[in-house]
Every structure is written in structure tokens, then in C-alpha cells.
């Protein structure tokens, strides 16, 4: 086996992924890509999207500089002959070599910042039809999501670390919230607790009081907190995405809201129980639809998407009435059923027929919902 990376992944003094396991992951991905290229009659693939760069490099490389951009300061080329290159500008090259690509087996291709010839050079190196994951003239559009849907054991190890740290930052943030704070304060608190852990927040949906009931996607607008707060976020590290939502209520939670949380937890449990290899997007949508009706909220599924698989995208696809996408083993999911102020959202992994929670927050209240004799936990509301 070729040596693809010359280091282990160590976080806070703990080895998350050993060097041998990291090499095995990267070698398997390289083989998967080469086989796919030959099957698609492509001579190479130019990889520009941040999530795909992270996937191919096993999370070892972060090329993002402009946070909302889908591409970064480097691109990868994998050829059907198995060669591996990264393209970047001469001014970015020293840092990328020192901090991103230095331990990997990619050959650098450099150019001045004012003379980007990535596409032309990649086509020449590939020597034939060239695929690309973003629209680039002269290339063939490709979608790499199906290749990255099933996670390796070392990816799952990184995911566990990210999930646990995101959950810890969320709990820490809830404990710092006080009445009278604005939604912007909630954003600032949570972002700080994530960023100090080296985690990038990618979605902010912070709402208080009536706005939680009124809007499914309640982007912060500065309202002041009286009693009820929602921290709903997505985070990223190593290219992987985590989703989590938690709630805080000052004083006793109203009985009607408690019941809505229990119903949302029951819909969430139905979806988790149905998340099995071979299930389709359409199947899962029908499960949510039936679960809402059984809880006395028929049609609730029409007010917002119910979630779906995650991984290198906050949602790789969502369950729809006619969706044909299919669940695979070792795939991550983030379902997010909600009922008029109540919601359940965590990130989990389907692995060998079992559901593993990545974002458990055992310090917070837990609602247990049962489906087919199995108990599926969901977070309740923290009362203060």
C-alpha cells in the first residue's frame, strides 16, 4: 500500500486517527476514485469544492479562506492512472505545504495569483476527458456525493470527536444565556464556544419566544429573550458537518409545548427506526407523514423539510415525496422534525443496522420515544 499521509490525527493530546488507519482510508478513497474514473471513461477529475477536497484528503486539508465560498485556495487533480496533484498560487504555496499538504503524497502545481491556469494544466496532465465538481469550461460536470456517502471507520472517529465537541459547546452556550439577551448575543456566545474549540459554525438559526413558534428557519434578527430560546446550528471540521438544536426555557415549560416536544421526538424516533440500508427518500418521507398524523398533526411535514443524510454537506439530500435516493451503511443522518415550537434534531450514524448518536447531551433533559420496541432518545427543554 502506498504511503498517502505521514502523520496521525491528534486532538488535545489524544490520537483520534492513527497514521496506519488514515493511510488505509486515503488508499481506499484513491482506489474508489480511480475505479470510478475508469467506469465513467474519464482521464481525470478536477476537485474544487471544499467538501470534496476534505473528503479526498481525509479531512487533513482545509483550503477554505472565504467562509461562504464553495471553493478555496487550492484544487486537486486525480487521474485515472492514479496520479495526485494539488494546484495553488505561488503566494499560497508555502503555507499550504507547511500546514496542509506537507504530509500528503500530492504533487504541487503552482502559478502566479494573476495567472490561474488550473483548468488547462489539469486537462493536459489528465490527457483526456476531464471531470470537474464545479462548472469549468471544457470539463464534464460530476457529482462525487455517491462516492462519499458511506463513511470509513476513521471518518466516523473524526465525526465522533466533532459531534462530542459541538454538543459540549452547545451545552456550555445554553448555560451562559440570560434573560434580556438578544438573538445576536446568542449567536456570539455560541460562535465563541465553537471557535475556541477549532470548530466553524456554518448555520446560525437563533430565535427567542414568539419567533420560535412563527418561523421554522428563524434567522437571528435581534429580538430580546424573555422566556424561551432556541440554539439551532450546524458546524464543520475536517470537512464533516454536524447539526444540532437545543432549547432553553426560563421557568416551567408550558404543558402544551411539552407535548409538542414529545410528539416531535416520536416523529424523530419513527424516522430513525426507518433509517435502514435500502430505504429510499420517498419511503422516509412517508414515515414522517404517517408519524405526524399519528401524533395528531396531519400535514405538519408540509411546513418544512424533515432532514436527511449529512456528512460532507449539511444535508446531502432530504426526504421528499418522490425521492429516489437510497440509504447506505455507515451513513450519517440529521433528521429535524418540528411541531409549532417543539423540535428534535441530532446527528447520528447508521452503522451495521444500529443508530449511534454523535451529539448526545446527557446533561440536558431527555425525551424517550419508542418505536417497534426500541427506545430512541431526543433532547428536551432545559428549564432554568
C-alpha angles and dihedrals in degrees: 000000000000117000103248100172133018103208145053125241108251122180121184091344093308121113106233096174123016119225093249092051092047090051091049091052093050093045091051091049092049091052090047091052095046092049090048092049092053092046090051092045091240124144093207147342125233108213115202108148114100095231092052093047088052092047095050092047094045092245091300093116129059113184096169116120102149101053100214095043118108090215133047141200096293139042131202131224121200115184130205086244089061099254119146127206138168122208123207143140123277092244093054095042101085095055094041090052093047099041110019119021102020095097094043131084098239119126113228123235111191135192137168115276089243096050109052108178097162097129096047094045093046091052090050093049092047091049095207144027110356126205123204134188093218129047106276122160113252095022134100117244113243136180115215096184095100089056094053100039097096111063127221122231091256091050088052089051090054090045092053090053093049093045094050093048093046090051091049091050090049093052091046089052094050090054091053095052116107133185113268094035117128127236087252089057089054090052092050094048094049095043091052092051091050098043093050086059091052092253123134117221108220102175127038118189106161119163139162136208116324094011090066090059095042103047133042091197100040104179111194114270101169102266114160119245118245107163114328129056134177125201107193117169150150122215136193138207131149085010092294123124128218126192125198138158127193135174137213127197127188105219127001116336110244113255093238091054091048089055091051090053090051090051092048088050089052092052089047090051091050090053093047092048090052094046097105134138110282097022111132132222088250092052092052094048089055090051091055091045092053093044093054090050091049089053092053097258105103113182095019089124089069094067097066141356115272098222130245141191120350131182117121091006126050084241119005088191136340129227111264134175093257101023116144100189113121134219116244132192120273092023125144122230138190113190116186112187114173137185119195100303099346123091145165122208131159137141116246139168126227104218125169091338095310132104116232119193116223098181104044113156104193092175089067129069115280129211115205117210123185128213125171091348094307125113118223118189125218130180119264128203120288109231120207 
